[in-house]
Amino acid sequence: MDLTGILITGVLVYAITRLLMHDKVSRDQKFYLLLTSAVFYTIASLSWAQQFFEISLETELFISSVGSWMQLIGVSFGLCFLALLNWEDRPPVARYPVQFVYAPLLLIISFLFVHDTILMKMRLLGFYEIGALVIAVIFFGLLTVKNFGFVYLLSGVLVLLLSLIVYWFPGDFAETNPWIWQLIILPAVLLITHGYIYCADELGELKKQ
């Protein structure tokens, strides 16, 4: 039984529930972008459920493809979330048109050209996710310099980046020991969730101080 996979789904469901129930988090664009990203990643994490059913190889490949699309949509909305944060953090004179924050959704279109190539698809998805986390580390690192309260979000992103580094470690280490990188995801999700809520409570909805 994939216990770590079940735990990841449980933590993601907890994160979504925590965000929805926290009355001090305003329902603005940032909130819905982050929430949408979390929802799609939660759907992608449900791959463990197939172990309880007898399915054909074709069905297994279809489920894997759906999971990849869910991850892609999740990371695209996550990048939109970061872009909107960056837009709000800029002084008004330096802001680009707000519509540009949704440019990462174009990644979904690019995925259409490689969705039938498993190896290329996985590498491209990994590149998107690692790129998104590197951008998040830089952005939250700069915000932490301005206000130390952002350190919780920064810590969560760093831990999540560590899980991806372990996953993409050369060789078959991640494949033979999947529980290691999966367990690292658990504290990362909790740190990001509670970090976002802390910023909403104490730092004025993640806006520039």
N, C-alpha and C positions, 0 to 999 in steps of 0.2 A: 504493500500500500504506500502510495506517495504522500507520506505525512507532511513533509515540508511544503509540497504543493498545496495541500489543503490549508496549512497554516498561512501561506501567502494569501490565498483567497480570503481567509478569515480576517487577516489584518487589513486587507484592502477594503473589505466590507465594513470593518470597524472604522476605517479612515473616512469613508464616504458618509457613514452614519454620524460620525463625530462632526463633520463639517456641516451636515444638514441640520443637526440639532443645536449647533452653537449659535445662539441668537445675536451675538455681537459681530458675527461675520456678515457683512452686508452682501446682498445678492446682486453684485455688480458683474461686469464682464469678466474680471479676473477670476471671480469665484466660479462662474459657470465654465470657463475654460479649464481651470484646474479640476473641477468636478467631472467634466466630460472626459478628460484624460484619465482620471482614476477609474471611471466606469468602464472604459474600453480596455484598460489593463486588467481590470477585474474579470471581464469576460474572457480575455486571453488566458488568464490564469486557471480557467476551469478545465484545462486539458486533462487534469488528473481524473476527471469523472469518467473518461472512456474506459478506465480499467475495470469498471463495474459492469461492462457490457461486452458481448462478443461482437466485434465489428470486423469488417473486411479491410484489406489493405487499402483499397480505394477510399473507403470511408475515413480511415485513419489519415490518409494523405489530405483529404478534404478538410478534416478538422484542423490539421496542422496549417493548411493554407488560410483558413478562417482566422486562426490564432495569430498568424503573421500580419494579416490585415488589421486585426484589432490592435496589435502592438503599434503598427504604423500610424493608425489614426490617433492612438493615444499619445505617441511622441509628437505628432504634428500639432495637436492641441496644447501639449505641454510647451512647445516652442512658441506658440501664439501667446500663451500665458506669460512667458519670459519677455517676449517682444512688447507686450502691453505694459508690463512692469517697467521696462526700459523707457518706453514712451512717456509714462507718467513721471519718471524720475528726472527727465530732461526739463530744462527751463523752457517755457512756452516758445521762445524765439528759435530754439534748436529742435523743435519737434517736427518730424516728418508727418505726412498725412496718416491719420490713425488707421485708415483702411489697410495700410501696409503691414500692420501687425498680424494680419491673417494670411500673409504670403506663405508661411510654412505649410499651409494646407495644400499647396501645389505639389508637395512631396508625394501626396496620395496619387496624383496623376503620373508622376515618374515611376511609381511602383508598378504601374500597368505594363511597362515594357520589360519587366524582369520577373513577373509573378509566376511564370511557368518554369523558371530556372531556379531550382532549390538552393544551390550553393550561392549563386549571385544574389538571390533574394535575401538570404540570411546575412551575408556580408554587408549588403547595402543597409539592411535594417540595423545591424550592429553599428555601422558607421553613423547612421542618423542618431541612434540612442547615445553613443559615446560623445558625439559632437554636441548634442543637446546638453548633456551633463557637464561637459567642459565649459560651455557657454554659461551654464548656471553657476558653476564654481567661480568663474571670473566675476560674474555679475553680483552674486551674493557676497563674494569676497570684498568687492568695492563697497557694497552697502554696509557690510560689517564694520569697515573702517569708519564710516559715517556714524553708525549706530550699532553698538555691540549686540543689541537684541537680535540682529539677523544671524547671529552665530548658530542658532538652532537650525535654521534652514540650511545654512552652509554646511553644517555637520552632517545633516541628513543626505544632502547631495553628494558629499564626499564619500560617505559609507555606500551609497548606491553606486557611485562610480567604481568603488573597490569591488563590488559584486560583479560588475561587468568586466573588470580587468581579470578577475579570477575565471569568469566564464570563458573569456577569449584567450586565456593563457595557452601558450603553444603546447601541442601534444594533446593527449586524450585525458588530461587531468580532470577537466570539467565534466566530461562525459562519464567518467568512472566514479566521480565523487560529486554528483550534482547537488547533494545536500549542503555542501559547504557554501557555494555561492547563493543558494536559495535561503539559507539561514541568515546570511548577511543582509538580505533584502528586508527582513522583518524589522530590525531596529531602524533601518533607513526610512521605511514608510512611516513609522511612528514618529521619528524626529521631524520629518517634513510636515506631517499632519499637525503635530503640536506646535511646531515652529511657526506655521502659517497662522494658527489660532492665536498664538502669543503675539505675533506681529499685529493681528487684527485688534487684539485687546489693548496692547501697550503702545503700538507705534503708528496708530492712525491708519489702519487698512493698507499697510505696505506702501504708503505714499512717502515721498521725499520729506524729510524732517527739516 
